Amino acid sequence: MANARAQVLRQSEVLAQNRLIGLWEVPTPVQKVKALKLLRRMNVSNIHVKVVKP
C-alpha cells in the first residue's frame, strides 16, 4: 500500500508541475468511492475519478 500512496504523490506532483488535472478511470462505483477516499486522505485535489464500462 505504501507503494500505491507514493505513486499517487508522484502523479499529483507531476500534474501540479505541468498545471494539469489527472483522470483515473475505474470499473465500478465501489472502486470510485475507494479511490476518492484515498485521494481525500492524501489531500490530492488534481486527480479526478470516473467510472467507465470495462
Distance bins in CASP14 RR format, pairs under 12 A and 6 or more apart:
PFRMAT RR
TARGET T0000
AUTHOR 0000-0000-0000
RMODE 2
METHOD distances of the structure
MODEL  1
1 7 0 0 0 0 0 1 0 0 0 0 0
1 8 0 0 0 0 0 1 0 0 0 0 0
1 34 0 0 0 0 0 1 0 0 0 0 0
1 38 0 0 0 0 1 0 0 0 0 0 0
1 41 0 0 0 0 0 1 0 0 0 0 0
1 42 0 0 0 0 0 1 0 0 0 0 0
2 8 0 0 0 0 0 1 0 0 0 0 0
2 9 0 0 0 0 0 1 0 0 0 0 0
3 9 0 0 0 0 0 1 0 0 0 0 0
3 10 0 0 0 0 0 1 0 0 0 0 0
4 10 0 0 0 0 0 1 0 0 0 0 0
4 11 0 0 0 0 0 1 0 0 0 0 0
4 24 0 0 0 0 0 1 0 0 0 0 0
4 34 0 0 0 0 0 1 0 0 0 0 0
4 35 0 0 0 0 0 1 0 0 0 0 0
4 38 1 0 0 1 0 0 0 0 0 0 0
4 39 0 0 0 0 0 1 0 0 0 0 0
4 41 0 0 0 0 0 1 0 0 0 0 0
4 42 0 0 0 0 0 1 0 0 0 0 0
5 11 0 0 0 0 0 1 0 0 0 0 0
5 12 0 0 0 0 0 1 0 0 0 0 0
5 38 1 0 0 1 0 0 0 0 0 0 0
5 39 0 0 0 0 0 1 0 0 0 0 0
5 41 0 0 0 0 1 0 0 0 0 0 0
5 42 1 0 0 1 0 0 0 0 0 0 0
5 43 0 0 0 0 0 1 0 0 0 0 0
5 44 0 0 0 0 0 1 0 0 0 0 0
6 12 0 0 0 0 0 1 0 0 0 0 0
6 13 0 0 0 0 0 1 0 0 0 0 0
6 42 0 0 0 0 0 1 0 0 0 0 0
7 13 0 0 0 0 0 1 0 0 0 0 0
7 14 0 0 0 0 0 1 0 0 0 0 0
7 24 0 0 0 0 0 1 0 0 0 0 0
7 38 0 0 0 0 0 1 0 0 0 0 0
7 42 0 0 0 0 0 1 0 0 0 0 0
7 44 0 0 0 0 0 1 0 0 0 0 0
7 47 0 0 0 0 0 1 0 0 0 0 0
8 14 0 0 0 0 0 1 0 0 0 0 0
8 15 0 0 0 0 0 1 0 0 0 0 0
8 22 0 0 0 0 0 1 0 0 0 0 0
8 24 0 0 0 0 1 0 0 0 0 0 0
8 35 0 0 0 0 1 0 0 0 0 0 0
8 37 0 0 0 0 0 1 0 0 0 0 0
8 38 1 0 0 1 0 0 0 0 0 0 0
8 39 1 0 0 1 0 0 0 0 0 0 0
8 40 0 0 0 0 0 1 0 0 0 0 0
8 41 0 0 0 0 1 0 0 0 0 0 0
8 42 1 0 1 0 0 0 0 0 0 0 0
8 43 0 0 0 0 0 1 0 0 0 0 0
8 44 1 0 0 1 0 0 0 0 0 0 0
8 45 0 0 0 0 0 1 0 0 0 0 0
8 46 0 0 0 0 0 1 0 0 0 0 0
8 47 1 0 0 1 0 0 0 0 0 0 0
8 49 0 0 0 0 0 1 0 0 0 0 0
9 15 0 0 0 0 0 1 0 0 0 0 0
9 16 0 0 0 0 0 1 0 0 0 0 0
9 38 0 0 0 0 0 1 0 0 0 0 0
9 39 0 0 0 0 0 1 0 0 0 0 0
9 41 0 0 0 0 0 1 0 0 0 0 0
9 42 1 0 0 1 0 0 0 0 0 0 0
9 43 0 0 0 0 1 0 0 0 0 0 0
9 44 1 0 0 1 0 0 0 0 0 0 0
9 46 0 0 0 0 0 1 0 0 0 0 0
9 47 0 0 0 0 0 1 0 0 0 0 0
10 16 0 0 0 0 0 1 0 0 0 0 0
10 17 0 0 0 0 0 1 0 0 0 0 0
10 42 0 0 0 0 0 1 0 0 0 0 0
10 44 0 0 0 0 0 1 0 0 0 0 0
10 47 0 0 0 0 0 1 0 0 0 0 0
11 17 0 0 0 0 0 1 0 0 0 0 0
11 18 0 0 0 0 0 1 0 0 0 0 0
11 20 0 0 0 0 0 1 0 0 0 0 0
11 21 0 0 0 0 0 1 0 0 0 0 0
11 22 1 0 0 1 0 0 0 0 0 0 0
11 23 0 0 0 0 0 1 0 0 0 0 0
11 24 0 0 0 0 1 0 0 0 0 0 0
11 38 0 0 0 0 0 1 0 0 0 0 0
11 39 0 0 0 0 0 1 0 0 0 0 0
11 42 0 0 0 0 0 1 0 0 0 0 0
11 44 0 0 0 0 1 0 0 0 0 0 0
11 46 0 0 0 0 1 0 0 0 0 0 0
11 47 1 0 0 1 0 0 0 0 0 0 0
12 18 0 0 0 0 0 1 0 0 0 0 0
12 20 0 0 0 0 0 1 0 0 0 0 0
12 21 0 0 0 0 0 1 0 0 0 0 0
12 22 0 0 0 0 1 0 0 0 0 0 0
12 24 0 0 0 0 0 1 0 0 0 0 0
12 38 0 0 0 0 0 1 0 0 0 0 0
12 39 0 0 0 0 1 0 0 0 0 0 0
12 42 1 0 0 1 0 0 0 0 0 0 0
12 43 0 0 0 0 1 0 0 0 0 0 0
12 44 1 0 1 0 0 0 0 0 0 0 0
12 45 0 0 0 0 1 0 0 0 0 0 0
12 46 1 0 1 0 0 0 0 0 0 0 0
12 47 1 0 0 1 0 0 0 0 0 0 0
12 48 0 0 0 0 0 1 0 0 0 0 0
13 20 0 0 0 0 0 1 0 0 0 0 0
13 42 0 0 0 0 0 1 0 0 0 0 0
13 44 0 0 0 0 1 0 0 0 0 0 0
13 46 0 0 0 0 1 0 0 0 0 0 0
13 47 0 0 0 0 0 1 0 0 0 0 0
14 20 0 0 0 0 1 0 0 0 0 0 0
14 21 0 0 0 0 0 1 0 0 0 0 0
14 22 0 0 0 0 1 0 0 0 0 0 0
14 44 0 0 0 0 0 1 0 0 0 0 0
14 46 0 0 0 0 1 0 0 0 0 0 0
14 47 0 0 0 0 0 1 0 0 0 0 0
15 21 1 0 0 1 0 0 0 0 0 0 0
15 22 1 0 1 0 0 0 0 0 0 0 0
15 23 0 0 0 0 0 1 0 0 0 0 0
15 24 0 0 0 0 0 1 0 0 0 0 0
15 39 0 0 0 0 0 1 0 0 0 0 0
15 44 0 0 0 0 1 0 0 0 0 0 0
15 45 0 0 0 0 0 1 0 0 0 0 0
15 46 1 0 1 0 0 0 0 0 0 0 0
15 47 1 0 0 1 0 0 0 0 0 0 0
15 48 0 0 0 0 0 1 0 0 0 0 0
16 22 0 0 0 0 0 1 0 0 0 0 0
16 43 0 0 0 0 0 1 0 0 0 0 0
16 44 0 0 0 0 1 0 0 0 0 0 0
16 45 0 0 0 0 1 0 0 0 0 0 0
16 46 1 0 1 0 0 0 0 0 0 0 0
16 47 0 0 0 0 0 1 0 0 0 0 0
17 46 0 0 0 0 0 1 0 0 0 0 0
18 46 0 0 0 0 0 1 0 0 0 0 0
19 46 0 0 0 0 1 0 0 0 0 0 0
20 46 1 0 0 1 0 0 0 0 0 0 0
20 47 0 0 0 0 1 0 0 0 0 0 0
20 48 0 0 0 0 0 1 0 0 0 0 0
21 44 0 0 0 0 0 1 0 0 0 0 0
21 45 0 0 0 0 1 0 0 0 0 0 0
21 46 1 0 1 0 0 0 0 0 0 0 0
21 47 1 0 0 1 0 0 0 0 0 0 0
21 48 1 0 0 1 0 0 0 0 0 0 0
21 49 0 0 0 0 0 1 0 0 0 0 0
21 50 0 0 0 0 0 1 0 0 0 0 0
22 35 0 0 0 0 0 1 0 0 0 0 0
22 39 0 0 0 0 0 1 0 0 0 0 0
22 44 0 0 0 0 1 0 0 0 0 0 0
22 45 0 0 0 0 0 1 0 0 0 0 0
22 46 1 0 0 1 0 0 0 0 0 0 0
22 47 1 0 1 0 0 0 0 0 0 0 0
22 48 1 0 0 1 0 0 0 0 0 0 0
22 49 0 0 0 0 1 0 0 0 0 0 0
22 50 0 0 0 0 0 1 0 0 0 0 0
23 32 0 0 0 0 0 1 0 0 0 0 0
23 35 0 0 0 0 0 1 0 0 0 0 0
23 39 0 0 0 0 0 1 0 0 0 0 0
23 46 0 0 0 0 0 1 0 0 0 0 0
23 47 1 0 0 1 0 0 0 0 0 0 0
23 48 1 0 1 0 0 0 0 0 0 0 0
23 49 1 0 0 1 0 0 0 0 0 0 0
23 50 1 0 1 0 0 0 0 0 0 0 0
23 51 0 0 0 0 0 1 0 0 0 0 0
23 52 0 0 0 0 1 0 0 0 0 0 0
24 31 0 0 0 0 1 0 0 0 0 0 0
24 32 0 0 0 0 1 0 0 0 0 0 0
24 34 0 0 0 0 0 1 0 0 0 0 0
24 35 1 0 1 0 0 0 0 0 0 0 0
24 36 0 0 0 0 1 0 0 0 0 0 0
24 38 0 0 0 0 1 0 0 0 0 0 0
24 39 0 0 0 0 1 0 0 0 0 0 0
24 44 0 0 0 0 0 1 0 0 0 0 0
24 46 0 0 0 0 0 1 0 0 0 0 0
24 47 1 0 0 1 0 0 0 0 0 0 0
24 48 1 0 0 1 0 0 0 0 0 0 0
24 49 1 0 1 0 0 0 0 0 0 0 0
24 50 1 0 0 1 0 0 0 0 0 0 0
24 51 0 0 0 0 0 1 0 0 0 0 0
24 52 0 0 0 0 1 0 0 0 0 0 0
25 31 0 0 0 0 1 0 0 0 0 0 0
25 32 0 0 0 0 1 0 0 0 0 0 0
25 35 0 0 0 0 1 0 0 0 0 0 0
25 47 0 0 0 0 0 1 0 0 0 0 0
25 48 0 0 0 0 1 0 0 0 0 0 0
25 49 0 0 0 0 1 0 0 0 0 0 0
25 50 1 0 1 0 0 0 0 0 0 0 0
25 51 1 0 0 1 0 0 0 0 0 0 0
25 52 1 0 1 0 0 0 0 0 0 0 0
25 53 0 0 0 0 1 0 0 0 0 0 0
25 54 0 0 0 0 1 0 0 0 0 0 0
26 32 1 0 1 0 0 0 0 0 0 0 0
26 33 0 0 0 0 1 0 0 0 0 0 0
26 34 0 0 0 0 1 0 0 0 0 0 0
26 35 1 0 1 0 0 0 0 0 0 0 0
26 36 0 0 0 0 1 0 0 0 0 0 0
26 38 0 0 0 0 0 1 0 0 0 0 0
26 39 0 0 0 0 0 1 0 0 0 0 0
26 47 0 0 0 0 0 1 0 0 0 0 0
26 48 0 0 0 0 0 1 0 0 0 0 0
26 49 1 0 0 1 0 0 0 0 0 0 0
26 50 1 0 0 1 0 0 0 0 0 0 0
26 51 1 0 1 0 0 0 0 0 0 0 0
26 52 1 0 0 1 0 0 0 0 0 0 0
26 53 0 0 0 0 0 1 0 0 0 0 0
26 54 0 0 0 0 1 0 0 0 0 0 0
27 34 0 0 0 0 0 1 0 0 0 0 0
27 35 0 0 0 0 0 1 0 0 0 0 0
27 49 0 0 0 0 0 1 0 0 0 0 0
27 50 0 0 0 0 0 1 0 0 0 0 0
27 51 1 0 0 1 0 0 0 0 0 0 0
27 52 1 0 0 1 0 0 0 0 0 0 0
27 53 1 0 0 1 0 0 0 0 0 0 0
27 54 1 0 1 0 0 0 0 0 0 0 0
28 34 0 0 0 0 1 0 0 0 0 0 0
28 35 0 0 0 0 0 1 0 0 0 0 0
28 49 0 0 0 0 0 1 0 0 0 0 0
28 50 0 0 0 0 0 1 0 0 0 0 0
28 51 1 0 0 1 0 0 0 0 0 0 0
28 52 0 0 0 0 1 0 0 0 0 0 0
28 53 0 0 0 0 0 1 0 0 0 0 0
28 54 0 0 0 0 1 0 0 0 0 0 0
29 35 0 0 0 0 0 1 0 0 0 0 0
29 36 0 0 0 0 0 1 0 0 0 0 0
29 49 0 0 0 0 0 1 0 0 0 0 0
29 50 0 0 0 0 0 1 0 0 0 0 0
29 51 1 0 1 0 0 0 0 0 0 0 0
29 52 0 0 0 0 0 1 0 0 0 0 0
29 53 0 0 0 0 0 1 0 0 0 0 0
30 36 0 0 0 0 0 1 0 0 0 0 0
30 37 0 0 0 0 0 1 0 0 0 0 0
30 49 0 0 0 0 0 1 0 0 0 0 0
30 51 0 0 0 0 1 0 0 0 0 0 0
31 37 0 0 0 0 0 1 0 0 0 0 0
31 38 0 0 0 0 0 1 0 0 0 0 0
31 49 0 0 0 0 1 0 0 0 0 0 0
31 50 0 0 0 0 0 1 0 0 0 0 0
31 51 1 0 0 1 0 0 0 0 0 0 0
31 52 0 0 0 0 0 1 0 0 0 0 0
31 54 0 0 0 0 0 1 0 0 0 0 0
32 38 0 0 0 0 0 1 0 0 0 0 0
32 39 0 0 0 0 0 1 0 0 0 0 0
32 48 0 0 0 0 0 1 0 0 0 0 0
32 49 1 0 1 0 0 0 0 0 0 0 0
32 50 1 0 0 1 0 0 0 0 0 0 0
32 51 1 0 1 0 0 0 0 0 0 0 0
32 52 0 0 0 0 0 1 0 0 0 0 0
33 39 0 0 0 0 0 1 0 0 0 0 0
33 40 0 0 0 0 0 1 0 0 0 0 0
33 49 0 0 0 0 1 0 0 0 0 0 0
33 51 0 0 0 0 0 1 0 0 0 0 0
34 40 0 0 0 0 0 1 0 0 0 0 0
34 41 0 0 0 0 0 1 0 0 0 0 0
34 49 0 0 0 0 1 0 0 0 0 0 0
34 51 0 0 0 0 0 1 0 0 0 0 0
35 41 0 0 0 0 0 1 0 0 0 0 0
35 42 0 0 0 0 0 1 0 0 0 0 0
35 44 0 0 0 0 0 1 0 0 0 0 0
35 47 0 0 0 0 1 0 0 0 0 0 0
35 48 0 0 0 0 1 0 0 0 0 0 0
35 49 1 0 1 0 0 0 0 0 0 0 0
35 50 0 0 0 0 1 0 0 0 0 0 0
35 51 0 0 0 0 1 0 0 0 0 0 0
36 42 0 0 0 0 0 1 0 0 0 0 0
36 44 0 0 0 0 0 1 0 0 0 0 0
36 45 0 0 0 0 0 1 0 0 0 0 0
36 47 0 0 0 0 1 0 0 0 0 0 0
36 48 0 0 0 0 1 0 0 0 0 0 0
36 49 1 0 1 0 0 0 0 0 0 0 0
36 50 0 0 0 0 0 1 0 0 0 0 0
36 51 0 0 0 0 0 1 0 0 0 0 0
37 44 0 0 0 0 0 1 0 0 0 0 0
37 49 0 0 0 0 0 1 0 0 0 0 0
38 44 0 0 0 0 1 0 0 0 0 0 0
38 47 0 0 0 0 1 0 0 0 0 0 0
38 49 0 0 0 0 1 0 0 0 0 0 0
39 45 1 0 0 1 0 0 0 0 0 0 0
39 46 0 0 0 0 1 0 0 0 0 0 0
39 47 1 0 1 0 0 0 0 0 0 0 0
39 48 0 0 0 0 1 0 0 0 0 0 0
39 49 1 0 0 1 0 0 0 0 0 0 0
40 47 0 0 0 0 0 1 0 0 0 0 0
40 49 0 0 0 0 0 1 0 0 0 0 0
END
